[in-house]
Amino acid sequence: MVLLYIVCGVIGLIVLNTLLGGPVPFLRWSFLRMLFSMKHLMSEWQVGDGREEAAASYVIAHAPAGNIDSAVAAIDQYAYRQKFLINVGDEKGAILDAAIDRVKPRRMLELGAYVGYSALRAARRLPVGGHVFSVEFNPANAAIARRLINHAGAADRVTVVVGSIGDGGKTVKALQEEYGFKPGCLDFVFIDHAKEAYLSDLQRILEAGWLHEGSVVVADNVGFPGAPDYKAYMEAEEGKRWQTKTHKTHVEYQKLIPDLVLESRLTSV
Ligand SMILES: C[S@@+](CC[C@H](N)C(=O)[O-])C[C@H]1O[C@@H](n2cnc3c(N)ncnc32)[C@H](O)[C@@H]1O
């Protein structure tokens, strides 16, 4: 009986939220649909209802070609008004923007492109000659991201590489041999892929020697869904190899679920 009241209450809230134009993003069918597809999302990295492809079509229809700002705004609009997307989003995106502005990276590595939202946010803030390499292991997501990056006119600043830093050396080798990654080449890393791979992939990047003193690593979702081993590592390394600023923020596209973004500066290699 209690369960019935809860279910009816949630449905009522969703209907009310829909009638009000969806001001609470996670009180939407598309958010619930995503919650029920969590297993699929965590294995395939698409929700399973075609929303990532639909988001690309929406952006191409609504944002003029060659305009990164419009493309970023159209992706946010889709996520707020149409269907929830797992981008870093506008609130945490501003934290990423500010970190990029401080570092002015000439070469940036992103782990996890999804539909290319954060790569586009980064592209518009890079200094002249700056470049983002975004490693994405789902070829369908990589194709969507490339489509949006091309549409926004950012293909000269963003390269999406299909692969994974933890694939036994294949992607690391490709980054070195095809894209010129060498010791000390990376000014900035944005980690936003499988939460359980944050720490191991950072360690692989350190082993490759790509970071230099002063390189900055920003990690999304450290609070929710959470990357506890990565957080514990940065806490243990505080004042030793790394200096970390913890940004208290919220999960994308809503204000009720808290999240943490870690911005860590490498103080010695
Ligand atoms: C949260 S989304 C990235 C969102 C994106 N950074 C943004 O804010 O626009 C995570 C992405 O990481 C990808 N991914 C998951 N595990 C990965 C791995 N081990 N290596 C590379 N990409 C991975 C998924 O396919 C998915 O597209």
Ligand as a Chemical Component Dictionary entry (heavy atoms), coordinates in Angstrom:
data_LIG
# 
_chem_comp.id                   LIG 
_chem_comp.type                 NON-POLYMER 
_chem_comp.pdbx_formal_charge   0 
_chem_comp.three_letter_code    LIG 
# 
loop_
_chem_comp_atom.comp_id 
_chem_comp_atom.atom_id 
_chem_comp_atom.alt_atom_id 
_chem_comp_atom.type_symbol 
_chem_comp_atom.charge 
_chem_comp_atom.model_Cartn_x 
_chem_comp_atom.model_Cartn_y 
_chem_comp_atom.model_Cartn_z 
_chem_comp_atom.pdbx_ordinal 
LIG C1  C1  C 0  30.071 10.635 -18.773 1  
LIG S1  S1  S 1  30.346 10.298 -20.452 2  
LIG C2  C2  C 0  31.459 11.582 -20.943 3  
LIG C3  C3  C 0  30.822 12.915 -21.010 4  
LIG C4  C4  C 0  31.660 13.963 -21.706 5  
LIG N1  N1  N 0  32.970 14.082 -21.099 6  
LIG C5  C5  C 0  30.978 15.308 -21.634 7  
LIG O1  O1  O 0  30.947 15.885 -20.561 8  
LIG O2  O2  O -1 30.493 15.764 -22.660 9  
LIG C6  C6  C 0  31.426 8.917  -20.375 10 
LIG C7  C7  C 0  31.941 8.449  -21.714 11 
LIG O3  O3  O 0  33.099 7.643  -21.454 12 
LIG C8  C8  C 0  33.129 6.566  -22.354 13 
LIG N2  N2  N 0  33.945 5.520  -21.711 14 
LIG C9  C9  C 0  33.578 4.655  -20.737 15 
LIG N3  N3  N 0  34.632 3.910  -20.364 16 
LIG C10 C10 C 0  35.678 4.311  -21.109 17 
LIG C11 C11 C 0  37.041 3.931  -21.183 18 
LIG N4  N4  N 0  37.540 2.985  -20.386 19 
LIG N5  N5  N 0  37.842 4.575  -22.049 20 
LIG C12 C12 C 0  37.348 5.549  -22.862 21 
LIG N6  N6  N 0  36.057 5.945  -22.838 22 
LIG C13 C13 C 0  35.242 5.347  -21.982 23 
LIG C14 C14 C 0  31.681 6.199  -22.551 24 
LIG O4  O4  O 0  31.482 5.495  -23.765 25 
LIG C15 C15 C 0  30.994 7.565  -22.515 26 
LIG O5  O5  O 0  30.840 8.061  -23.808 27 
# 
loop_
_chem_comp_bond.comp_id 
_chem_comp_bond.atom_id_1 
_chem_comp_bond.atom_id_2 
_chem_comp_bond.value_order 
_chem_comp_bond.pdbx_ordinal 
LIG C1  S1  SING 1  
LIG S1  C2  SING 2  
LIG S1  C6  SING 3  
LIG C2  C3  SING 4  
LIG C3  C4  SING 5  
LIG C4  N1  SING 6  
LIG C4  C5  SING 7  
LIG C5  O1  DOUB 8  
LIG C5  O2  SING 9  
LIG C6  C7  SING 10 
LIG C7  O3  SING 11 
LIG C7  C15 SING 12 
LIG O3  C8  SING 13 
LIG C8  N2  SING 14 
LIG C8  C14 SING 15 
LIG N2  C9  SING 16 
LIG N2  C13 SING 17 
LIG C9  N3  DOUB 18 
LIG N3  C10 SING 19 
LIG C10 C11 SING 20 
LIG C10 C13 DOUB 21 
LIG C11 N4  SING 22 
LIG C11 N5  DOUB 23 
LIG N5  C12 SING 24 
LIG C12 N6  DOUB 25 
LIG N6  C13 SING 26 
LIG C14 O4  SING 27 
LIG C14 C15 SING 28 
LIG C15 O5  SING 29 
# 
